[in-house]
């Protein structure tokens, strides 16, 4: 800590091994499968990372920033082909997002009014995508990449808020505050997933094309009004 504990800093390191974790076999049938356990496979993994953190506690401008660099890997040890993922080599797990940055700031306009903002950035999560397409018996089929070879686009978002705190009277039975916020201020369309779907338009007789779709949850600014209270 620095300047009479008004500024806090920290650094954290971690390393963890996983064993007997669960993943799906290649080509697993998940939907309405009464024997889902036959499409599961054991994997082992390694997780490691470092987090840098700084926080300002006093003054009109307060807040904190956190940056984490981390990796999450896993691999199979199968003997048969159907028990192997990426030929038993390490590959990024679904939770592998190396870079993660969060900046949170609050500016006290007066004793009761304060303005806040939060910026979030992270590396896109790993995904498995088709690399080739081919025609078989008048159907267009896809040939997928190795497991988690690609990534979704990076995630970033800015949220802002304006808060009116309740009365400063000490003897009041409860204290409340109103917050008007806007989530995703600059309309970032962060991809939650990417998937392929056969559409109805025809390339030739009885042949349907695959189209690519990106699914996002909040693709435009979302205003919210919240009342918080403590007693």
C-alpha positions as CSV (number, residue, x, y, z in Angstrom):
1,X,0.0,0.0,0.0
2,X,1.1,3.6,-0.7
3,X,0.2,7.2,0.5
4,X,-1.2,6.2,3.9
5,X,-3.1,3.3,2.5
6,X,-5.1,5.4,0.0
7,X,-3.6,3.4,-2.9
8,X,-3.6,-0.4,-2.7
9,X,-1.8,-2.8,-5.0
10,X,-1.4,-6.5,-5.2
11,X,-0.1,-9.3,-7.4
12,X,-1.4,-12.9,-7.3
13,X,0.0,-16.0,-9.0
14,X,-1.7,-19.4,-9.3
15,X,-1.2,-22.8,-10.7
16,X,-3.6,-25.7,-10.6
17,X,-3.8,-29.2,-12.0
18,X,-7.0,-30.9,-12.9
19,X,-7.7,-34.7,-13.2
20,X,-10.8,-36.7,-14.2
21,X,-12.5,-33.6,-15.7
22,X,-15.3,-34.2,-18.2
23,X,-15.5,-33.3,-21.9
24,X,-17.4,-34.5,-24.9
25,X,-16.1,-36.8,-27.5
26,X,-15.7,-35.6,-31.1
27,X,-19.1,-35.8,-32.8
28,X,-21.0,-36.3,-29.6
29,X,-24.8,-36.3,-29.8
30,X,-26.0,-34.1,-26.9
31,X,-29.6,-33.3,-27.7
32,X,-32.2,-35.9,-26.4
33,X,-29.5,-38.5,-26.0
34,X,-30.7,-41.0,-23.3
35,X,-27.1,-42.4,-23.0
36,X,-25.2,-39.2,-22.8
37,X,-22.5,-40.9,-20.6
38,X,-21.3,-42.8,-23.7
39,X,-20.3,-39.5,-25.3
40,X,-18.3,-38.3,-22.4
41,X,-14.6,-38.6,-21.9
42,X,-12.1,-37.9,-19.1
43,X,-9.5,-35.2,-19.6
44,X,-6.8,-33.7,-17.4
45,X,-5.8,-30.1,-17.4
46,X,-3.5,-27.3,-16.2
47,X,-4.5,-23.8,-15.2
48,X,-2.1,-20.9,-14.5
49,X,-2.2,-17.2,-14.3
50,X,-1.1,-13.9,-12.8
51,X,-3.4,-11.0,-11.7
52,X,-2.2,-7.3,-11.2
53,X,-4.5,-5.1,-9.1
54,X,-4.5,-1.4,-8.1
55,X,-7.2,0.5,-6.2
56,X,-7.6,4.2,-5.2
57,X,-9.6,4.7,-2.0
58,X,-9.9,8.4,-1.4
59,X,-10.5,11.7,-3.1
60,X,-13.3,12.7,-5.5
61,X,-12.0,10.1,-8.0
62,X,-11.9,6.5,-6.7
63,X,-11.8,3.2,-8.4
64,X,-9.7,0.1,-9.3
65,X,-8.2,-1.7,-12.2
66,X,-7.4,-5.4,-12.6
67,X,-5.5,-7.2,-15.3
68,X,-5.2,-10.9,-15.5
69,X,-3.1,-13.1,-17.9
70,X,-4.1,-16.7,-17.6
71,X,-4.2,-20.0,-19.5
72,X,-6.3,-23.1,-19.2
73,X,-5.2,-26.2,-21.1
74,X,-6.5,-29.8,-21.2
75,X,-5.7,-33.1,-23.0
76,X,-7.0,-36.6,-23.3
77,X,-5.0,-39.8,-22.7
78,X,-7.1,-42.1,-24.9
79,X,-5.9,-45.2,-26.6
80,X,-8.6,-45.6,-29.2
81,X,-9.3,-43.0,-31.9
82,X,-12.8,-42.1,-30.4
83,X,-11.2,-41.5,-27.0
84,X,-8.7,-38.9,-28.4
85,X,-9.2,-35.2,-28.8
86,X,-6.6,-33.4,-31.0
87,X,-4.6,-36.6,-31.0
88,X,-4.0,-36.4,-27.2
89,X,-2.2,-33.0,-27.5
90,X,-2.9,-30.1,-25.2
91,X,-5.6,-27.8,-26.4
92,X,-7.3,-24.6,-24.9
93,X,-10.2,-25.4,-22.7
94,X,-13.6,-23.6,-23.1
95,X,-12.5,-21.3,-20.2
96,X,-9.2,-20.2,-21.8
97,X,-9.3,-16.4,-22.2
98,X,-5.7,-15.2,-21.8
99,X,-6.3,-11.5,-21.3
100,X,-8.8,-10.0,-19.0
101,X,-8.9,-6.3,-18.1
102,X,-11.4,-4.4,-15.9
103,X,-11.3,-0.7,-15.1
104,X,-13.8,0.7,-12.6
105,X,-14.0,4.4,-11.8
106,X,-16.3,6.6,-9.7
107,X,-16.3,10.4,-9.6
108,X,-18.1,12.1,-6.7
109,X,-19.9,15.1,-8.1
110,X,-21.2,16.1,-4.7
111,X,-21.9,14.4,-1.3
112,X,-24.9,12.6,-2.8
113,X,-24.3,12.5,-6.6
114,X,-21.6,10.2,-8.2
115,X,-20.8,9.2,-11.7
116,X,-19.5,5.7,-12.4
117,X,-18.1,3.8,-15.4
118,X,-16.8,0.3,-15.9
119,X,-14.8,-0.9,-18.9
120,X,-14.3,-4.6,-19.6
121,X,-12.0,-6.3,-22.1
122,X,-11.2,-10.0,-22.6
123,X,-9.9,-12.3,-25.2
124,X,-12.5,-14.2,-27.1
125,X,-13.2,-17.8,-25.9
126,X,-12.0,-20.8,-28.0
127,X,-14.3,-22.3,-30.5
128,X,-14.3,-25.2,-33.1
129,X,-15.2,-24.0,-36.6
130,X,-15.6,-25.7,-40.0
131,X,-12.5,-25.4,-42.3
132,X,-13.8,-27.2,-45.4
133,X,-17.1,-28.0,-47.0
134,X,-17.8,-30.8,-49.5
135,X,-20.6,-32.5,-51.4
136,X,-21.8,-36.0,-50.5
137,X,-24.9,-37.5,-52.1
138,X,-26.3,-34.1,-53.0
139,X,-25.7,-32.7,-49.5
140,X,-23.3,-30.1,-48.4
141,X,-21.2,-31.3,-45.4
142,X,-18.7,-29.6,-43.2
143,X,-15.2,-30.7,-42.0
144,X,-14.4,-29.2,-38.6
145,X,-11.1,-28.0,-37.3
146,X,-9.2,-29.4,-34.3
147,X,-10.9,-28.8,-31.0
148,X,-10.9,-25.1,-29.9
149,X,-8.5,-24.1,-32.7
150,X,-10.1,-20.7,-33.3
151,X,-11.5,-17.9,-31.1
152,X,-14.5,-15.7,-31.0
153,X,-13.8,-11.9,-31.5
154,X,-12.4,-10.2,-28.4
155,X,-15.0,-8.9,-25.9
156,X,-15.1,-5.3,-24.8
157,X,-17.9,-3.2,-23.2
158,X,-18.3,0.1,-21.5
159,X,-21.0,0.7,-18.9
160,X,-21.8,4.1,-17.2
161,X,-24.0,5.1,-14.3
162,X,-25.3,8.1,-12.4
163,X,-26.2,7.5,-8.7
164,X,-28.2,9.6,-6.3
165,X,-27.5,8.5,-2.7
166,X,-30.1,8.7,0.0
167,X,-30.4,11.1,2.8
168,X,-27.2,11.6,4.9
169,X,-29.1,11.6,8.2
170,X,-27.6,9.1,10.5
171,X,-30.8,8.2,12.4
172,X,-32.7,7.1,9.4
173,X,-33.8,3.4,9.7
174,X,-32.6,2.6,6.1
175,X,-30.5,4.2,3.4
176,X,-31.3,3.9,-0.3
177,X,-29.9,5.1,-3.6
178,X,-31.2,5.5,-7.2
179,X,-29.0,4.5,-10.1
180,X,-29.5,5.2,-13.7
181,X,-27.1,3.2,-15.9
182,X,-26.5,2.5,-19.5
183,X,-25.0,-0.9,-20.3
184,X,-23.0,-1.3,-23.5
185,X,-22.7,2.4,-24.2
186,X,-21.1,2.2,-27.7
187,X,-23.3,-0.7,-29.0
188,X,-20.6,-3.3,-29.2
189,X,-22.0,-6.6,-30.6
190,X,-20.0,-9.1,-28.6
191,X,-20.3,-12.6,-30.0
192,X,-21.6,-15.1,-27.5
193,X,-21.3,-17.9,-30.0
194,X,-20.9,-18.6,-33.7
195,X,-22.8,-21.4,-35.4
196,X,-23.6,-22.8,-38.8
197,X,-27.0,-23.6,-40.1
198,X,-28.4,-25.0,-43.4
199,X,-30.7,-22.5,-45.0
200,X,-33.6,-23.0,-47.3
201,X,-32.1,-21.4,-50.4
202,X,-30.7,-23.8,-53.0
203,X,-27.4,-23.9,-54.7
204,X,-28.6,-26.7,-56.9
205,X,-31.4,-29.2,-56.9
206,X,-31.9,-30.5,-53.3
207,X,-28.6,-28.9,-52.1
208,X,-28.8,-26.4,-49.2
209,X,-26.0,-24.1,-48.2
210,X,-24.6,-23.5,-44.8
211,X,-24.7,-19.9,-43.5
212,X,-22.7,-18.5,-40.6
213,X,-24.4,-16.8,-37.7
214,X,-23.1,-14.8,-34.8
215,X,-25.2,-14.8,-31.6
216,X,-24.9,-11.8,-29.3
217,X,-26.9,-11.1,-26.1
218,X,-26.8,-7.3,-25.8
219,X,-26.0,-5.5,-29.1
220,X,-27.2,-2.0,-28.3
221,X,-27.2,0.4,-25.3
222,X,-29.5,-0.9,-22.6
223,X,-30.7,1.7,-20.0
224,X,-31.7,0.5,-16.5
225,X,-33.1,2.2,-13.4
226,X,-32.3,0.6,-10.0
227,X,-33.2,1.4,-6.4
228,X,-30.9,-0.1,-3.8
229,X,-31.4,0.1,0.0
230,X,-29.8,-1.2,3.2
231,X,-31.2,-1.3,6.7
